[in-house]
Amino acid sequence: MTSDRRDPERDLDGVPWPSEPPPELDGGDAPASNVRRLPRRGADAAGGERPDLAKLGAAMRARLLTADQLMTLPRPEPLIDGILVQNSLAVLYGRYGSGKSFTALDWALCASQAMPWQGREVRNPGRRPVIYVAAEGLDGLRKRVRAWRECFNVPELPGFLVFPKPIYAMDPRDHQAAEAMAATVEPALVVLDTFARTMTGGEENSARDVGRAIELADRLRRACGGCVLYVAHTGKDDELRGSTALPGAADTLIRQRKSSPAKGRATVTLTCDKQKDERPFAELAMELRVIDLGDETSCVLQRSHEPVRPSETIGDRERAILATLRLLCETNQGMSWTRLQEASEIPKATFARHLKSLVERGLVRVDGAGKTARYRLAETADGLTVSPPSHTVSPRPSPEVSHGLTPTPPPVGG
């Protein structure tokens, strides 16, 4: 593994920092009551040597950076321009049936071939492989890969590797084995589809258990220097399901929604909730088209050339805010933040983000700032339909598929 792809936290100025404490620091009682007791493991559990705090302190001091050293650290490198970053943790989430796996697979296949994704450059000059962890089974993945290969006229997929079972976040042996695999294969991208299957045996609402899934992703990321992507679900409240530890740890957080089908296809919309070191990308719309393969059907993503109606890309809680403004905001004075939050009955923890999204998308107008700010419907929201969208896909085949900068192939199956 070349040093330029390694996590800089693992080796600063030649001072390695292993994920496990060295044997001389593993076990024994701390010499002072205000020093946290270190865990004992294996044969050291019965040992009596105290940890060498001087060595521990020296190792930590060796990791301190000057401002000049900080400036020499490598900048994050994109994998897919504006979307995914190398050496990062990304989360793609949405409702069941919203087409998340099609998007994750599209990213993975394009990354493995260094092929532009929806008109955006994919930066994988060494053609490093991609690992797709198919935790939910292989048959659906087989059909999707078949449709993708035929639609984009890519008969061979060197570098696209499938791991046919879950990697369990709650099993330390899987952590070690997966880390060793990533260090050997050196993938540019590891997709774990889905987060729920990875969490088997754990509790998604537990920060402690989710922390193990984050640790698994970190070990993979540090071993290969690539992007690790979790594909996750929303809960009943249409928010990312489970502990907030996952979105807190993610470098990139992307929500996917799917609209009502039209003309034999459904519209898929990606919204960037978080991009740690870059500006979040603008909302991106694509078409999920059904492809007839003769003996079976599947879907592929195509860049949308039609404008997406705002009503197709807003979530249930954003709809509630719009409905509240339409119902209660009868004057030009608008509503205060507090009154709007209470009337829409959305928890404060998520209300601010949903309201900000509506303002940024031009659906809600805000006058003033701070406590004097007043919110009301923007003109662009007049007549907006806010009924929940359907989540079904039309079975009719699509006559053509385009992938941004890639050539358009002839129709499939005919």
C-alpha positions in Angstrom: 0.0 0.0 0.0 1.4 3.4 -1.0 1.8 6.0 1.7 -0.1 8.7 -0.1 -3.4 6.8 0.3 -2.9 6.0 4.0 -4.8 7.8 6.7 -2.4 10.4 8.0 -3.5 9.6 11.5 -1.8 6.2 11.1 1.7 7.4 10.3 2.9 10.9 11.1 6.5 11.7 10.5 7.3 8.0 10.7 5.6 7.5 14.1 3.0 4.7 13.7 0.0 4.6 16.0 -1.4 1.1 16.1 -5.2 0.5 16.6 -4.4 -1.7 19.5 -2.2 -0.7 22.5 1.3 -2.2 22.6 1.7 -5.2 24.9 3.6 -3.2 27.6 0.6 -0.9 27.9 -2.1 -3.6 27.9 -3.1 -4.7 31.4 -2.2 -3.9 35.0 -3.5 -1.4 37.4 -3.0 2.3 36.9 -0.5 3.8 39.3 -2.8 6.6 40.4 -6.5 6.8 41.3 -7.1 9.6 38.7 -5.8 7.5 35.8 -8.4 5.4 34.0 -7.8 1.6 34.5 -6.7 0.0 31.2 -8.5 -3.2 30.1 -6.8 -6.6 30.5 -6.9 -9.1 27.7 -5.5 -12.5 27.1 -2.5 -13.7 29.0 -2.0 -10.2 30.3 -5.2 -10.5 32.4 -3.2 -12.3 35.1 -0.1 -10.2 34.8 0.9 -7.7 37.3 3.0 -5.1 35.4 1.7 -1.5 35.5 1.4 0.3 32.2 4.4 2.5 31.2 2.7 5.9 31.3 6.0 7.5 30.3 6.0 5.5 27.0 2.4 6.3 26.4 3.0 10.0 27.0 6.0 10.0 24.7 4.0 8.2 21.9 1.2 10.8 22.2 3.7 13.7 22.2 5.3 12.3 19.0 1.9 12.7 17.3 1.6 16.5 18.0 1.8 18.6 14.9 3.2 22.1 14.3 1.2 24.5 12.1 3.7 23.9 9.3 3.3 20.1 9.5 -0.5 20.6 9.4 -0.1 22.5 6.2 1.7 19.6 4.6 -1.0 17.0 5.2 -2.7 15.9 1.9 -6.0 17.5 1.0 -9.0 15.2 0.6 -9.2 13.9 -3.0 -12.5 13.3 -4.7 -13.6 9.9 -6.0 -16.7 11.2 -7.8 -16.5 15.0 -8.2 -18.7 16.8 -5.7 -20.3 13.5 -4.5 -17.9 11.1 -2.8 -14.4 11.7 -1.4 -11.5 9.3 -1.0 -10.5 8.3 2.6 -14.0 9.2 4.0 -17.2 7.7 5.4 -20.3 8.3 3.4 -23.9 7.4 4.1 -26.7 7.2 1.5 -30.1 6.9 3.1 -33.8 6.9 2.1 -37.0 5.0 2.4 -37.3 1.4 1.4 -38.0 1.1 -2.3 -36.5 4.5 -3.1 -33.8 3.0 -5.3 -30.8 3.5 -3.0 -29.1 0.3 -4.1 -29.4 1.4 -7.7 -27.5 4.6 -6.9 -24.9 2.9 -4.8 -24.3 0.3 -7.5 -24.1 3.0 -10.2 -21.4 4.7 -8.1 -19.5 1.5 -7.6 -19.6 0.4 -11.2 -18.5 3.8 -12.5 -15.8 4.0 -9.9 -14.4 0.5 -10.8 -14.2 1.5 -14.5 -13.0 5.1 -13.9 -16.1 6.0 -16.0 -17.9 9.4 -15.6 -21.0 9.3 -13.3 -23.9 11.4 -14.5 -21.5 13.8 -16.2 -19.2 14.1 -13.2 -15.6 13.0 -13.4 -14.6 9.8 -11.5 -11.0 10.0 -10.3 -9.6 6.5 -10.1 -6.6 6.8 -12.4 -5.0 3.6 -11.2 -8.2 1.7 -11.7 -8.2 0.5 -8.1 -11.0 -2.1 -7.6 -14.3 -1.6 -5.8 -15.8 -4.0 -3.2 -19.6 -4.3 -3.1 -20.8 -6.0 0.1 -24.1 -7.6 -1.0 -25.5 -8.1 2.5 -29.1 -8.5 1.2 -28.5 -11.2 -1.3 -27.1 -11.8 -4.8 -30.0 -12.3 -7.2 -31.2 -8.7 -7.2 -27.6 -7.5 -7.6 -27.0 -9.9 -10.5 -30.0 -8.5 -12.4 -28.9 -4.9 -11.8 -25.4 -5.5 -12.9 -26.6 -7.3 -16.0 -28.9 -4.4 -16.9 -26.1 -1.9 -16.3 -23.6 -3.8 -18.4 -26.0 -4.1 -21.4 -27.4 -0.6 -21.2 -24.0 1.1 -21.1 -22.3 -1.3 -23.4 -19.7 -2.4 -20.9 -19.2 -6.2 -21.5 -16.4 -6.6 -19.0 -16.1 -5.2 -15.4 -12.6 -5.7 -14.2 -12.1 -4.5 -10.7 -15.8 -4.8 -9.6 -15.7 -7.3 -6.8 -18.7 -8.6 -4.8 -18.5 -9.9 -1.2 -21.6 -12.3 -1.0 -22.5 -12.0 2.7 -22.7 -9.3 5.4 -19.6 -8.1 7.3 -20.9 -7.9 10.8 -20.0 -4.8 12.8 -20.7 -6.7 16.1 -18.1 -9.4 15.4 -14.5 -8.5 16.1 -13.3 -11.3 13.8 -15.1 -9.7 10.9 -13.4 -6.4 11.7 -10.0 -8.0 11.5 -10.7 -10.1 8.4 -12.3 -7.1 6.6 -9.4 -4.8 7.4 -6.9 -7.4 6.2 -8.9 -7.9 3.0 -9.1 -4.1 2.4 -5.3 -3.7 3.0 -4.6 -6.4 0.4 -7.2 -5.4 -2.3 -6.8 -1.7 -1.8 -10.3 -0.7 -3.1 -11.2 2.9 -4.1 -14.7 2.3 -2.7 -16.3 -0.2 -0.3 -20.1 -0.3 -0.4 -21.9 -2.0 2.6 -25.4 -2.5 1.5 -27.2 -2.3 3.9 -26.3 -0.8 7.2 -29.1 -2.7 8.9 -27.6 -6.1 7.8 -24.2 -4.9 8.9 -25.7 -4.2 12.3 -27.1 -7.7 12.8 -26.9 -8.6 16.5 -26.7 -4.9 17.5 -29.2 -2.1 18.2 -29.4 0.7 15.6 -30.6 3.1 18.3 -27.6 2.4 20.5 -24.7 4.8 20.1 -22.4 2.1 21.5 -23.4 -0.5 18.9 -23.5 2.0 16.1 -20.0 3.0 17.2 -18.8 -0.5 16.3 -20.1 0.0 12.8 -18.3 3.3 12.6 -15.1 1.6 13.9 -15.5 -1.1 11.2 -15.8 1.6 8.5 -12.8 3.4 9.9 -10.7 0.3 9.9 -11.6 -0.3 6.2 -11.0 3.3 5.3 -7.6 3.4 7.0 -6.5 0.1 5.5 -7.1 1.1 1.9 -7.5 4.9 1.9 -10.7 4.7 -0.1 -14.3 5.8 0.5 -16.5 3.6 2.7 -20.3 3.9 1.9 -23.1 2.7 4.1 -26.6 2.3 2.5 -29.1 3.0 5.2 -32.9 3.3 5.8 -35.1 6.0 7.2 -37.4 5.4 10.1 -41.1 6.2 10.6 -40.3 9.9 10.9 -38.6 9.9 7.5 -35.2 10.6 9.1 -32.1 8.5 9.1 -33.0 5.5 11.3 -31.1 4.9 14.5 -28.5 6.7 16.6 -27.3 10.1 15.6 -23.8 8.7 16.0 -23.8 7.6 12.4 -24.6 10.9 10.7 -22.3 12.6 13.2 -19.4 10.5 12.1 -20.1 10.6 8.4 -18.1 12.9 6.2 -20.8 12.8 3.5 -24.5 12.4 4.1 -26.9 12.0 1.2 -30.7 11.6 1.2 -32.5 9.8 -1.7 -36.1 10.2 -2.6 -38.2 8.8 -5.4 -41.2 10.5 -7.1 -44.3 9.2 -8.8 -43.5 7.3 -12.0 -44.1 9.0 -15.4 -43.4 7.9 -19.0 -42.1 4.5 -17.9 -39.7 5.9 -15.3 -39.5 7.3 -11.8 -37.5 10.4 -10.7 -34.8 9.9 -8.1 -33.6 12.9 -6.3 -30.3 13.2 -4.2 -30.0 15.9 -1.6 -26.7 16.5 0.2 -27.3 16.9 3.9 -23.7 17.1 4.8 -20.3 17.4 3.0 -17.7 17.8 5.7 -14.8 19.4 3.8 -16.6 20.7 0.6 -19.6 22.7 -0.3 -22.8 20.4 -0.5 -23.8 19.7 -4.1 -27.0 21.1 -5.5 -30.0 18.8 -5.6 -29.5 16.2 -8.3 -32.4 14.6 -10.2 -32.1 11.3 -12.2 -34.5 8.9 -13.9 -34.8 5.3 -12.7 -35.8 3.5 -15.9 -37.1 0.0 -16.1 -35.1 -2.2 -18.6 -36.5 -5.3 -20.3 -33.8 -7.9 -20.5 -36.0 -10.5 -22.2 -36.3 -13.1 -19.5 -36.3 -10.5 -16.6 -36.4 -6.8 -15.9 -34.3 -4.4 -13.8 -33.6 -0.7 -13.6 -30.8 1.7 -14.4 -30.2 5.4 -13.6 -30.2 8.1 -16.3 -29.5 11.8 -15.9 -32.9 13.6 -16.0 -33.4 16.2 -18.7 -36.7 17.3 -17.4 -37.1 19.8 -14.5 -38.2 18.2 -11.2 -41.3 19.7 -9.6 -40.6 20.8 -6.0 -43.6 18.7 -4.8 -41.7 15.5 -5.9 -38.6 16.2 -3.8 -39.8 17.3 -0.4 -40.2 15.0 2.6 -43.1 14.5 4.9 -41.9 17.0 7.5 -41.2 19.6 4.9 -44.7 19.1 3.6 -46.0 19.6 7.2 -44.2 23.0 7.4 -45.6 24.1 4.1 -49.1 23.0 5.1 -48.8 24.9 8.4 -47.8 28.1 6.7 -50.6 27.7 4.1 -53.2 27.1 6.8 -52.1 29.6 9.6 -50.1 32.3 7.9 -53.0 34.4 6.7 -51.2 37.8 6.7 -48.0 39.2 5.3 -46.6 39.3 8.8 -45.4 35.7 8.6 -44.8 33.3 11.5 -42.0 33.2 14.0 -39.7 30.3 14.2 -41.1 29.1 17.5 -44.8 29.4 16.5 -44.1 27.6 13.2 -42.3 24.8 15.0 -45.0 24.3 17.6 -47.8 24.5 15.0 -46.2 22.0 12.7 -45.5 19.6 15.6 -42.0 18.8 14.4 -39.3 18.2 17.0 -36.9 21.0 17.4 -34.0 18.7 16.8 -34.9 18.3 13.1 -37.2 21.3 12.5 -34.3 23.7 11.9 -32.8 21.6 9.2 -36.1 21.1 7.3 -37.0 24.8 7.5 -33.5 25.7 6.3 -33.9 23.3 3.3 -37.2 24.9 2.3 -35.7 28.4 2.5 -32.7 27.4 0.5 -34.9 25.8 -2.2 -37.0 29.0 -2.5 -40.2 27.5 -1.1 -40.3 29.5 2.1 -39.4 33.2 2.4 -37.8 34.6 5.5 -37.8 38.3 6.4 -35.5 39.6 9.2 -33.0 37.6 11.2 -32.7 36.0 14.7 -35.7 36.4 17.0 -37.4 38.9 14.6 -37.3 36.5 11.6 -40.7 35.8 10.1 -41.5 32.9 7.7 -44.1 32.6 5.0 -44.8 30.8 1.8 -42.8 32.0 -1.2 -44.5 32.6 -4.5 -42.8 29.5 -5.9 -44.8 27.4 -3.4 -48.2 28.8 -4.5 -50.3 25.9 -5.7 -47.7 23.4 -4.7 -49.2 19.9 -4.1 -47.9 18.4 -0.9 -49.7 15.0 -0.9 -47.3 12.1 -0.3 -45.8 10.7 -3.5 -46.2 7.1 -4.7 -43.2 4.8 -4.5 -44.0 2.4 -7.4 -42.1 2.0 -10.6 -43.7 1.6 -14.0 -43.0 -1.7 -15.6 -42.8 -0.3 -19.1 -39.3 -0.5 -20.6 -37.3 2.6 -21.5 -36.2 3.1 -25.2 -32.9 4.7 -24.3 -30.5 5.2 -21.5 -27.7 7.8 -21.2 -25.0 8.0 -18.5 -23.8 11.6 -18.8 -20.5 11.6 -20.7 -20.8 7.9 -21.9 -22.1 7.1 -25.4 -25.8 6.2 -25.7 -26.1 2.5 -26.7 -28.8 0.9 -28.8 -32.0 -0.1 -27.2 -31.8 -3.2 -24.9 -33.7 -6.3 -25.8 -34.6 -5.3 -29.3 
